[in-house]
Amino acid sequence: MDLQTAIKERRSIHDFQPQELERGLMKHIFSQASWAPNHRMKEPWNITVFQEEAKLDYADAVLDSYVRNGFFEGYENGKINSMKKGIRDFLISIPHHALVYLEKDKDSHKFEEDYAAVCAYIQNVQLLAWEEGVGTLWTTSPYLNDPLFAEDLGLPPSKYKLAAVLQMGYPKKVPKFKPRSPIEEKCTFVHRSWKK
């Protein structure tokens, strides 16, 4: 698959087959993605993959965060229990949850550079995964900004920024493409001085 095809045909996957990915394949994808641009060769990305039994604890940490953030407020207990079960079952059904995070730099400019590098890394992962027939969903759910959620996963929020969770697995269903805006609406070429 050439790069342009991968970019155009990659889709965010919301429905996965139950089959797990081989560890060697995941390591290959994560390794090759590390050719992402990054300032001062810091390679600021770190990945923790929650799978098998670890998905149970991961799902519980997500639900605890939802409770703390008032996600279930206003519903009756029966409805809350039903919602929690649905969310937990959904999370457990996803073969792999790859948490991508970075160490916080005290210098705000360097931190922004590191975060940008991590986002480039994540897109590389998505494209490389797609080339291998693996689907991903790049999630930035509110629990990633919950300090207690980070602590539940053993990542002190004072030290680490949780950038994203990539849900990963073989696609059960691939969504149709959504057209993109004409580049003329997004790009301007400036060729004369605007200071005259």
C-alpha positions in Angstrom: 0.0 0.0 0.0 1.5 3.3 -1.0 1.5 6.3 1.4 -1.2 8.3 -0.5 -3.5 5.3 -0.5 -3.0 4.7 3.2 -3.7 8.3 4.0 -6.9 8.4 1.9 -8.3 5.0 2.8 -7.5 4.8 6.6 -10.6 5.0 8.7 -11.4 5.4 12.4 -12.6 2.0 13.5 -15.4 1.8 16.1 -16.3 -1.9 15.7 -13.5 -4.5 16.1 -13.3 -8.3 15.7 -12.6 -10.1 19.0 -9.3 -11.5 17.7 -6.2 -10.1 19.4 -3.2 -8.8 17.4 0.1 -10.7 17.7 2.5 -9.0 20.0 5.2 -9.1 17.3 2.9 -7.2 14.9 2.2 -4.5 17.4 5.8 -4.1 18.3 6.6 -3.8 14.6 4.0 -1.0 14.2 5.1 0.9 17.3 8.8 0.5 16.3 8.4 1.8 12.8 6.2 4.7 13.9 9.2 6.0 15.9 10.5 7.6 12.7 8.2 10.5 13.4 9.8 13.9 13.5 10.8 15.0 17.0 12.8 17.8 18.4 16.3 17.1 19.8 15.7 13.4 19.1 13.8 13.1 22.5 11.4 10.5 21.1 9.0 11.6 23.9 6.3 8.9 23.3 5.6 6.0 25.7 3.1 3.3 25.2 1.3 1.0 27.6 -1.0 -1.6 26.1 -3.9 -2.9 28.1 -5.2 -6.2 26.9 -6.5 -9.6 28.1 -7.3 -9.4 31.9 -5.7 -5.9 32.2 -8.7 -4.6 30.2 -10.9 -5.3 33.2 -8.9 -2.9 35.4 -8.6 -0.4 32.6 -12.4 -0.4 32.1 -13.0 0.0 35.9 -10.6 3.0 35.9 -12.5 4.6 33.0 -15.8 4.1 34.9 -14.5 5.5 38.1 -13.4 8.6 36.2 -16.8 8.9 34.6 -18.4 8.8 38.1 -16.0 11.5 39.4 -16.8 13.7 36.5 -20.6 13.4 36.9 -21.2 11.4 33.7 -24.0 9.4 35.4 -25.7 12.3 37.4 -29.4 12.7 36.9 -30.1 9.1 36.0 -31.9 6.5 38.2 -29.8 3.7 39.7 -31.2 1.1 37.4 -30.3 3.2 34.4 -26.8 4.0 35.8 -26.1 0.3 36.3 -27.2 -0.4 32.8 -25.0 2.4 31.4 -22.0 1.2 33.3 -22.4 -2.3 32.2 -22.8 -1.2 28.6 -19.6 0.9 28.7 -17.6 -1.8 30.5 -18.7 -4.5 28.1 -17.9 -2.2 25.2 -14.4 -1.4 26.5 -13.6 -5.1 27.3 -14.7 -6.1 23.7 -11.9 -4.0 22.2 -8.8 -6.2 21.8 -6.2 -3.6 22.8 -6.1 -0.2 24.4 -2.8 1.5 23.7 -2.2 4.4 26.1 0.2 6.9 24.6 1.8 9.4 27.0 4.8 11.6 27.5 6.8 13.1 30.3 6.0 16.7 31.0 8.8 19.2 30.3 8.9 22.1 32.7 9.7 24.4 29.7 6.3 25.1 28.1 7.8 25.5 24.6 9.6 22.2 24.8 6.5 20.5 26.2 4.5 21.7 23.1 7.2 20.4 20.8 7.1 17.0 22.6 3.3 16.8 22.4 3.4 17.7 18.7 5.9 14.9 18.2 3.7 12.4 20.0 0.8 13.3 17.8 2.9 12.7 14.7 3.9 9.4 16.2 0.3 8.5 16.8 -0.6 9.2 13.1 2.3 7.1 12.0 1.0 4.2 14.2 -2.5 4.6 12.6 -1.1 4.6 9.0 1.3 1.7 9.6 -1.5 -0.3 11.4 -3.8 0.3 8.4 -1.2 -1.0 6.0 -1.2 -4.2 8.1 -5.0 -4.5 8.0 -5.3 -3.3 11.6 -7.8 -0.7 12.6 -7.4 2.1 15.2 -9.5 4.7 16.9 -7.5 7.7 18.3 -9.4 8.7 21.4 -8.9 11.8 23.6 -11.7 11.2 26.1 -12.1 13.5 29.2 -10.7 10.8 31.5 -7.3 11.4 30.0 -7.3 14.8 31.8 -8.4 13.2 35.1 -5.4 13.2 37.5 -6.9 10.3 39.5 -7.3 8.2 36.3 -3.6 8.7 35.6 -2.8 7.7 39.1 -5.0 4.6 38.8 -2.8 3.5 35.9 0.4 4.1 37.8 1.3 7.4 36.0 1.7 10.3 38.3 -0.1 13.3 36.7 2.6 15.7 38.0 5.1 13.8 35.8 3.2 12.6 32.8 0.7 13.9 30.2 -1.7 11.3 28.8 -2.0 12.1 25.1 -4.4 9.5 23.7 -5.7 6.0 23.9 -5.5 4.1 20.6 -8.2 1.4 20.5 -6.7 -1.3 18.2 -7.8 -4.5 16.5 -8.9 -6.0 13.3 -11.9 -4.1 11.9 -15.3 -5.7 11.9 -16.8 -2.9 9.9 -15.0 -0.1 8.0 -17.0 3.2 7.8 -17.5 5.0 4.5 -15.2 8.0 3.8 -16.2 11.5 4.5 -15.2 14.1 1.9 -12.6 16.7 2.8 -12.9 20.5 2.2 -11.2 21.9 -0.9 -7.6 23.0 0.1 -8.4 26.5 -1.2 -10.5 27.0 1.9 -7.6 26.1 4.2 -4.4 27.3 2.5 -3.2 30.7 1.4 0.0 31.5 -0.5 1.5 34.9 0.4 3.9 36.3 -2.2 4.0 40.0 -1.5 4.9 42.0 1.5 2.0 42.9 3.7 3.9 45.6 5.6 3.9 48.2 2.8 
